[in-house]
């Protein structure tokens, strides 16, 4: 039994190294000069010709010169935070309605909504762009929020969670004269913190990393998000070897907030996933 556990841990460590190694290489290369990035001899820690180690911050300095990171972070945070907040509350309302309220055609409507999950997101690019343009939101941050504050997957997960909650508290609230909105806001939502944290983090990450849709609806550079700004840098420097260290440093800067976010909320993520698996 001990040997099986040892082999299991070894396998997990190797698997983790395979997953983490690309980021380790990215971080290491961000402190290198371009000639060392393209060197045929692999060195995880940058070295000079005399064999001594070195780290240069010039790549990060130039990355900040090429990209207006304060503006990009501000735009990205507005989109990601507003989208996440709307997503959790509105999808929570929808999930609660499908879990607790009884109305005609409830199950049929829910099944129709689930079938929409089978439609690839790229198919909806043109219809969403036409809708956003008709509403006058084209080339604005509102265009990055409007199509995504409803998530079918989040509705499904919230419905499953609410169905697992005991009805006794809600029934007692009904006896006291509470309505559906009050029950949802005062009882159901506070009891859903674990699943809200998990869905909130994943929703925030998706909006933070979203690239294709902003590429379609945003033209003005002052409305760029981090993904668009980084994409513009990669496009402009794709043919220049000298810009590769700058692009790598910019990639590290963009990825860092999500890594920090994960380490801050990792306990809540595991707790939410574990709670969902036990209740399921």
C-alpha contacts under 8 A as a table, 3 or more apart, distances in Angstrom:
res1	aa1	res2	aa2	distance
1	X	4	X	5.18
1	X	5	X	6.37
2	X	5	X	5.08
2	X	6	X	6.17
3	X	6	X	4.97
3	X	7	X	6.17
4	X	7	X	5.20
4	X	8	X	6.06
5	X	8	X	4.90
5	X	9	X	6.19
6	X	9	X	5.19
6	X	10	X	6.19
7	X	10	X	5.00
7	X	11	X	6.06
8	X	11	X	5.14
8	X	12	X	6.18
9	X	12	X	5.00
9	X	13	X	6.05
10	X	13	X	5.12
10	X	14	X	6.19
11	X	14	X	5.18
11	X	15	X	6.08
12	X	15	X	5.01
12	X	16	X	6.03
13	X	16	X	5.04
13	X	17	X	6.15
14	X	17	X	5.06
14	X	18	X	6.28
15	X	18	X	5.17
15	X	19	X	6.42
16	X	19	X	5.13
16	X	20	X	6.01
17	X	20	X	5.07
17	X	21	X	5.54
18	X	21	X	5.48
18	X	22	X	7.66
19	X	22	X	6.88
20	X	23	X	5.62
20	X	24	X	6.39
21	X	24	X	4.90
21	X	25	X	6.12
22	X	25	X	5.11
22	X	26	X	6.11
23	X	26	X	4.77
23	X	27	X	6.05
24	X	27	X	5.14
24	X	28	X	6.09
25	X	28	X	5.05
25	X	29	X	5.94
25	X	44	X	6.67
26	X	29	X	5.20
26	X	30	X	6.22
26	X	248	X	6.41
26	X	252	X	7.14
27	X	30	X	5.28
27	X	31	X	7.23
27	X	248	X	7.86
27	X	249	X	7.59
27	X	252	X	6.51
28	X	31	X	5.77
28	X	32	X	7.04
28	X	44	X	6.19
28	X	45	X	6.32
28	X	46	X	7.39
29	X	32	X	5.00
29	X	33	X	7.91
29	X	37	X	6.29
29	X	44	X	7.79
29	X	46	X	7.71
29	X	245	X	6.79
29	X	248	X	6.98
29	X	249	X	7.97
30	X	59	X	6.60
30	X	60	X	7.69
30	X	245	X	5.59
30	X	246	X	7.28
30	X	248	X	5.38
30	X	249	X	4.65
30	X	252	X	7.56
31	X	46	X	7.36
31	X	55	X	5.12
31	X	56	X	4.98
31	X	57	X	6.21
31	X	58	X	7.99
31	X	59	X	6.89
31	X	245	X	7.64
31	X	249	X	7.70
32	X	36	X	6.18
32	X	37	X	6.55
32	X	46	X	5.81
32	X	55	X	6.56
32	X	56	X	6.38
32	X	245	X	6.78
33	X	36	X	5.54
33	X	37	X	6.61
33	X	56	X	7.61
33	X	245	X	6.52
34	X	37	X	5.11
34	X	38	X	6.51
34	X	241	X	6.59
34	X	242	X	5.79
34	X	243	X	7.79
34	X	244	X	6.61
34	X	245	X	5.85
35	X	38	X	5.46
35	X	39	X	6.09
36	X	39	X	4.87
36	X	46	X	7.12
37	X	245	X	7.66
39	X	42	X	6.90
43	X	46	X	6.14
43	X	47	X	7.51
45	X	53	X	6.96
45	X	54	X	7.99
46	X	53	X	5.82
46	X	54	X	5.84
46	X	55	X	6.79
47	X	50	X	7.79
47	X	51	X	5.57
47	X	52	X	5.43
47	X	53	X	4.36
47	X	54	X	5.75
48	X	51	X	5.30
48	X	52	X	5.44
48	X	53	X	6.20
48	X	54	X	6.69
49	X	52	X	7.47
56	X	59	X	7.04
57	X	60	X	5.46
57	X	61	X	6.43
58	X	61	X	4.99
58	X	62	X	6.16
59	X	62	X	5.24
59	X	63	X	6.06
59	X	245	X	5.89
59	X	246	X	4.75
59	X	249	X	5.92
60	X	63	X	4.91
60	X	64	X	6.32
60	X	246	X	6.62
60	X	249	X	5.46
60	X	250	X	6.91
61	X	64	X	5.37
61	X	65	X	6.41
62	X	65	X	4.80
62	X	66	X	6.14
62	X	246	X	6.38
63	X	66	X	5.19
63	X	67	X	6.10
63	X	246	X	5.35
63	X	247	X	7.10
63	X	249	X	6.58
63	X	250	X	5.53
64	X	67	X	5.22
64	X	68	X	6.40
64	X	69	X	6.48
64	X	250	X	7.86
65	X	68	X	7.14
66	X	233	X	7.65
67	X	229	X	6.81
67	X	230	X	7.99
67	X	233	X	7.81
68	X	71	X	5.65
68	X	72	X	6.29
69	X	72	X	4.90
69	X	73	X	5.82
69	X	226	X	7.60
70	X	73	X	5.22
70	X	74	X	6.08
71	X	74	X	5.08
71	X	75	X	6.22
71	X	222	X	7.31
72	X	75	X	5.28
72	X	76	X	6.05
72	X	223	X	7.86
72	X	224	X	6.09
72	X	225	X	4.91
72	X	226	X	5.06
72	X	229	X	7.08
73	X	76	X	5.07
73	X	77	X	5.92
73	X	225	X	6.95
73	X	226	X	6.31
74	X	77	X	5.25
74	X	78	X	6.18
75	X	78	X	5.23
75	X	79	X	6.32
75	X	141	X	7.44
75	X	223	X	6.66
75	X	224	X	6.91
75	X	225	X	5.57
75	X	226	X	7.96
76	X	79	X	5.26
76	X	80	X	5.95
76	X	207	X	7.98
76	X	208	X	6.16
76	X	225	X	4.92
76	X	226	X	6.20
77	X	80	X	5.06
77	X	81	X	5.62
77	X	208	X	7.53
78	X	81	X	5.49
78	X	82	X	5.90
79	X	82	X	5.53
79	X	83	X	5.86
79	X	141	X	6.70
79	X	142	X	7.96
79	X	144	X	6.58
79	X	145	X	6.10
79	X	207	X	7.06
79	X	208	X	7.85
80	X	83	X	5.22
80	X	84	X	5.95
80	X	203	X	7.87
80	X	204	X	5.26
80	X	205	X	7.74
80	X	207	X	5.10
80	X	208	X	5.71
81	X	84	X	5.14
81	X	85	X	6.12
81	X	204	X	6.71
82	X	85	X	5.24
82	X	86	X	6.12
82	X	145	X	7.44
83	X	86	X	5.30
83	X	87	X	5.77
83	X	145	X	5.69
83	X	148	X	6.92
83	X	149	X	5.28
83	X	203	X	7.92
83	X	204	X	7.61
83	X	207	X	7.49
84	X	87	X	4.94
84	X	88	X	6.09
84	X	149	X	7.26
84	X	200	X	5.95
84	X	203	X	5.81
84	X	204	X	5.66
85	X	88	X	5.45
85	X	89	X	6.35
85	X	200	X	7.80
86	X	89	X	5.40
86	X	90	X	5.83
86	X	91	X	7.97
86	X	149	X	5.67
86	X	150	X	7.88
87	X	90	X	5.55
87	X	91	X	5.64
87	X	92	X	7.90
87	X	148	X	7.73
87	X	149	X	4.65
87	X	150	X	5.58
87	X	151	X	6.86
87	X	154	X	7.93
87	X	203	X	7.85
88	X	91	X	5.43
88	X	92	X	5.67
88	X	154	X	7.69
88	X	196	X	6.79
88	X	199	X	7.53
88	X	200	X	6.68
89	X	92	X	4.99
89	X	93	X	6.19
90	X	93	X	5.03
90	X	94	X	6.30
90	X	149	X	7.81
90	X	150	X	7.06
91	X	94	X	4.98
91	X	95	X	5.93
91	X	150	X	6.27
91	X	151	X	6.79
91	X	152	X	7.93
91	X	154	X	6.18
91	X	155	X	4.88
91	X	158	X	7.18
92	X	95	X	5.03
92	X	96	X	5.98
92	X	154	X	7.84
92	X	155	X	6.50
92	X	158	X	5.72
92	X	159	X	7.66
92	X	189	X	7.71
93	X	96	X	5.14
93	X	97	X	6.16
93	X	184	X	7.51
94	X	97	X	5.10
94	X	98	X	6.31
94	X	155	X	6.20
94	X	159	X	7.73
95	X	98	X	5.23
95	X	99	X	6.08
95	X	155	X	4.87
95	X	156	X	6.46
95	X	157	X	7.60
95	X	158	X	4.95
95	X	159	X	3.98
95	X	160	X	7.75
95	X	162	X	7.31
96	X	99	X	4.98
96	X	100	X	5.83
96	X	101	X	7.46
96	X	158	X	7.02
96	X	159	X	5.76
96	X	162	X	6.12
96	X	184	X	7.48
97	X	100	X	5.50
97	X	101	X	4.98
97	X	102	X	7.99
97	X	159	X	7.98
98	X	101	X	6.12
98	X	102	X	7.77
98	X	106	X	6.66
98	X	107	X	7.79
98	X	110	X	7.22
98	X	159	X	6.29
99	X	159	X	5.24
99	X	160	X	7.33
99	X	162	X	6.08
99	X	163	X	5.42
100	X	162	X	7.72
100	X	163	X	7.31
102	X	106	X	6.96
103	X	106	X	5.63
105	X	108	X	5.20
105	X	109	X	5.98
106	X	109	X	5.29
106	X	110	X	6.20
107	X	110	X	5.04
107	X	111	X	6.19
108	X	111	X	5.17
108	X	112	X	6.22
109	X	112	X	5.09
109	X	113	X	6.18
110	X	113	X	5.08
110	X	114	X	6.24
111	X	114	X	5.01
111	X	115	X	6.31
112	X	115	X	5.19
112	X	116	X	6.78
113	X	116	X	5.35
113	X	117	X	7.40
113	X	152	X	6.89
114	X	117	X	5.49
114	X	118	X	7.77
114	X	152	X	6.75
114	X	156	X	7.82
115	X	118	X	5.60
115	X	119	X	7.66
116	X	119	X	5.47
116	X	152	X	7.73
117	X	120	X	7.66
117	X	152	X	6.65
117	X	153	X	7.44
119	X	123	X	7.06
120	X	123	X	5.60
120	X	124	X	7.39
121	X	124	X	5.46
121	X	125	X	6.90
122	X	125	X	5.25
123	X	126	X	7.15
124	X	127	X	5.43
124	X	128	X	5.91
125	X	128	X	5.33
125	X	129	X	6.03
125	X	213	X	7.27
126	X	129	X	5.04
126	X	130	X	6.19
127	X	130	X	5.18
127	X	131	X	6.23
128	X	131	X	5.09
128	X	132	X	6.05
128	X	147	X	6.84
129	X	132	X	5.13
129	X	133	X	6.01
129	X	138	X	7.78
129	X	216	X	7.75
129	X	217	X	6.90
130	X	133	X	5.09
130	X	134	X	6.11
131	X	134	X	5.15
131	X	135	X	6.26
132	X	135	X	5.18
132	X	136	X	6.36
132	X	137	X	5.36
132	X	138	X	5.78
132	X	143	X	6.14
132	X	146	X	7.96
133	X	136	X	5.10
133	X	137	X	5.86
133	X	138	X	4.98
134	X	137	X	7.71
135	X	138	X	7.92
137	X	140	X	5.63
137	X	141	X	7.88
137	X	142	X	6.02
137	X	143	X	5.31
138	X	143	X	5.92
138	X	217	X	5.85
138	X	218	X	7.10
139	X	143	X	6.87
139	X	217	X	5.46
139	X	218	X	4.36
139	X	219	X	5.82
139	X	220	X	6.71
139	X	223	X	7.39
140	X	143	X	5.52
140	X	144	X	7.40
140	X	217	X	7.88
140	X	218	X	6.69
140	X	223	X	6.59
141	X	144	X	5.26
141	X	145	X	6.75
141	X	223	X	6.68
142	X	145	X	5.08
142	X	146	X	5.96
143	X	146	X	5.63
143	X	147	X	7.17
143	X	217	X	6.97
144	X	147	X	6.91
144	X	148	X	7.39
144	X	213	X	7.39
144	X	214	X	6.51
144	X	217	X	7.95
145	X	148	X	5.64
145	X	149	X	6.19
146	X	149	X	6.09
147	X	150	X	7.34
148	X	151	X	6.66
151	X	154	X	5.23
151	X	155	X	6.26
152	X	155	X	5.03
152	X	156	X	6.20
153	X	156	X	5.13
153	X	157	X	6.24
154	X	157	X	5.04
154	X	158	X	6.00
154	X	199	X	6.93
155	X	158	X	5.20
155	X	159	X	6.05
156	X	159	X	5.15
156	X	160	X	6.27
157	X	160	X	5.19
157	X	161	X	6.21
158	X	161	X	5.00
158	X	162	X	6.11
158	X	195	X	7.67
159	X	162	X	5.20
159	X	163	X	6.15
160	X	163	X	5.21
160	X	164	X	6.55
160	X	280	X	7.94
161	X	164	X	5.28
161	X	165	X	6.81
161	X	192	X	7.61
161	X	195	X	7.63
161	X	276	X	7.29
161	X	279	X	7.88
162	X	165	X	5.26
162	X	188	X	7.29
162	X	192	X	7.96
163	X	166	X	8.00
164	X	279	X	6.35
164	X	280	X	7.64
166	X	169	X	7.09
167	X	170	X	5.32
167	X	171	X	6.05
168	X	171	X	5.09
168	X	172	X	6.17
169	X	172	X	5.12
169	X	173	X	6.26
169	X	187	X	7.53
170	X	173	X	5.00
170	X	174	X	6.21
170	X	183	X	6.48
170	X	187	X	7.25
171	X	174	X	5.03
171	X	175	X	6.28
172	X	175	X	5.06
172	X	176	X	6.45
173	X	176	X	5.02
173	X	177	X	6.49
173	X	178	X	5.41
173	X	183	X	6.78
174	X	177	X	5.04
174	X	178	X	5.05
174	X	179	X	6.82
174	X	183	X	7.99
175	X	178	X	7.39
178	X	182	X	5.98
178	X	183	X	6.36
179	X	182	X	5.38
179	X	183	X	6.19
180	X	183	X	5.15
180	X	184	X	6.08
181	X	184	X	5.05
181	X	185	X	6.05
182	X	185	X	5.15
182	X	186	X	5.73
182	X	187	X	7.79
183	X	186	X	5.36
183	X	187	X	5.28
183	X	188	X	6.40
184	X	187	X	5.67
184	X	188	X	4.73
184	X	189	X	5.76
185	X	188	X	6.43
185	X	189	X	5.49
185	X	190	X	7.33
186	X	189	X	6.62
186	X	190	X	6.57
187	X	190	X	5.72
187	X	191	X	6.38
188	X	191	X	5.34
188	X	192	X	6.48
189	X	192	X	5.13
189	X	193	X	7.13
190	X	193	X	5.95
192	X	195	X	5.71
192	X	196	X	5.99
193	X	196	X	4.95
193	X	197	X	6.03
194	X	197	X	5.32
194	X	198	X	6.51
194	X	268	X	6.49
194	X	269	X	7.47
194	X	271	X	6.52
194	X	272	X	4.33
194	X	275	X	7.44
195	X	198	X	5.15
195	X	199	X	6.09
195	X	272	X	5.13
195	X	273	X	7.49
195	X	276	X	7.33
196	X	199	X	5.24
196	X	200	X	5.63
197	X	200	X	4.99
197	X	201	X	6.10
197	X	268	X	6.69
197	X	269	X	6.79
197	X	272	X	7.21
198	X	201	X	5.38
198	X	202	X	6.36
198	X	268	X	7.24
198	X	269	X	5.23
198	X	272	X	6.01
198	X	273	X	7.39
199	X	202	X	5.18
199	X	203	X	5.90
200	X	203	X	5.11
200	X	204	X	5.97
201	X	204	X	5.07
201	X	205	X	6.08
202	X	205	X	5.08
202	X	206	X	6.15
203	X	206	X	5.16
203	X	207	X	6.30
204	X	207	X	5.29
204	X	208	X	5.95
205	X	208	X	4.91
205	X	209	X	6.08
205	X	258	X	7.08
206	X	209	X	5.29
206	X	210	X	5.85
207	X	210	X	5.06
208	X	226	X	7.65
208	X	227	X	7.53
209	X	226	X	7.86
209	X	227	X	5.96
210	X	213	X	6.83
210	X	214	X	7.14
210	X	227	X	6.66
211	X	214	X	5.59
211	X	215	X	6.07
211	X	227	X	5.47
211	X	228	X	6.17
212	X	215	X	5.11
212	X	216	X	6.51
213	X	216	X	5.15
213	X	217	X	6.44
214	X	217	X	5.29
214	X	218	X	5.35
214	X	224	X	7.80
214	X	225	X	7.75
214	X	228	X	7.01
215	X	218	X	5.86
215	X	219	X	7.77
215	X	228	X	6.65
218	X	221	X	7.97
218	X	223	X	6.75
218	X	224	X	6.96
219	X	223	X	7.63
220	X	223	X	5.52
220	X	224	X	6.91
221	X	224	X	5.14
224	X	227	X	7.92
224	X	228	X	5.64
224	X	229	X	6.02
225	X	228	X	5.27
225	X	229	X	6.09
226	X	229	X	5.05
226	X	230	X	5.99
226	X	254	X	6.72
227	X	230	X	5.23
227	X	231	X	6.02
227	X	254	X	7.98
228	X	231	X	4.92
228	X	232	X	6.08
229	X	232	X	5.13
229	X	233	X	6.34
230	X	233	X	5.07
230	X	234	X	6.18
230	X	247	X	7.66
230	X	250	X	6.95
230	X	251	X	7.11
231	X	234	X	5.06
231	X	235	X	6.12
232	X	235	X	5.10
232	X	236	X	6.16
233	X	236	X	5.19
233	X	237	X	6.03
233	X	247	X	6.73
234	X	237	X	5.24
234	X	238	X	5.61
234	X	247	X	6.27
235	X	238	X	5.28
236	X	239	X	7.53
237	X	240	X	5.15
237	X	241	X	7.62
237	X	243	X	5.44
237	X	244	X	6.97
237	X	247	X	7.61
238	X	241	X	7.69
238	X	243	X	7.80
238	X	244	X	7.70
240	X	243	X	5.57
240	X	244	X	7.10
241	X	244	X	5.44
242	X	245	X	6.94
242	X	246	X	7.90
243	X	246	X	5.14
243	X	247	X	6.19
244	X	247	X	5.05
244	X	248	X	6.16
245	X	248	X	5.03
245	X	249	X	6.12
246	X	249	X	5.09
246	X	250	X	6.15
247	X	250	X	5.07
247	X	251	X	6.16
248	X	251	X	5.01
248	X	252	X	6.38
249	X	252	X	5.14
249	X	253	X	6.38
250	X	253	X	5.06
250	X	254	X	6.24
251	X	254	X	5.16
251	X	255	X	6.12
252	X	255	X	5.13
252	X	256	X	5.92
253	X	256	X	5.36
253	X	257	X	7.66
254	X	257	X	6.79
255	X	258	X	5.73
255	X	259	X	6.55
256	X	259	X	5.15
256	X	260	X	6.23
257	X	260	X	5.11
257	X	261	X	6.04
258	X	261	X	4.88
258	X	262	X	6.15
259	X	262	X	5.15
259	X	263	X	6.41
260	X	263	X	5.25
260	X	264	X	6.24
261	X	264	X	5.19
261	X	265	X	6.24
262	X	265	X	5.29
262	X	266	X	5.39
263	X	266	X	5.23
264	X	267	X	7.78
265	X	268	X	5.23
265	X	269	X	6.14
266	X	269	X	4.96
266	X	270	X	6.20
267	X	270	X	5.24
267	X	271	X	6.04
268	X	271	X	4.94
268	X	272	X	5.98
269	X	272	X	5.16
269	X	273	X	6.16
270	X	273	X	5.14
270	X	274	X	5.94
271	X	274	X	5.13
271	X	275	X	5.95
272	X	275	X	5.09
272	X	276	X	6.09
273	X	276	X	5.12
273	X	277	X	6.21
274	X	277	X	5.13
274	X	278	X	6.17
275	X	278	X	5.24
275	X	279	X	6.09
276	X	279	X	5.24
276	X	280	X	5.83
277	X	280	X	5.07
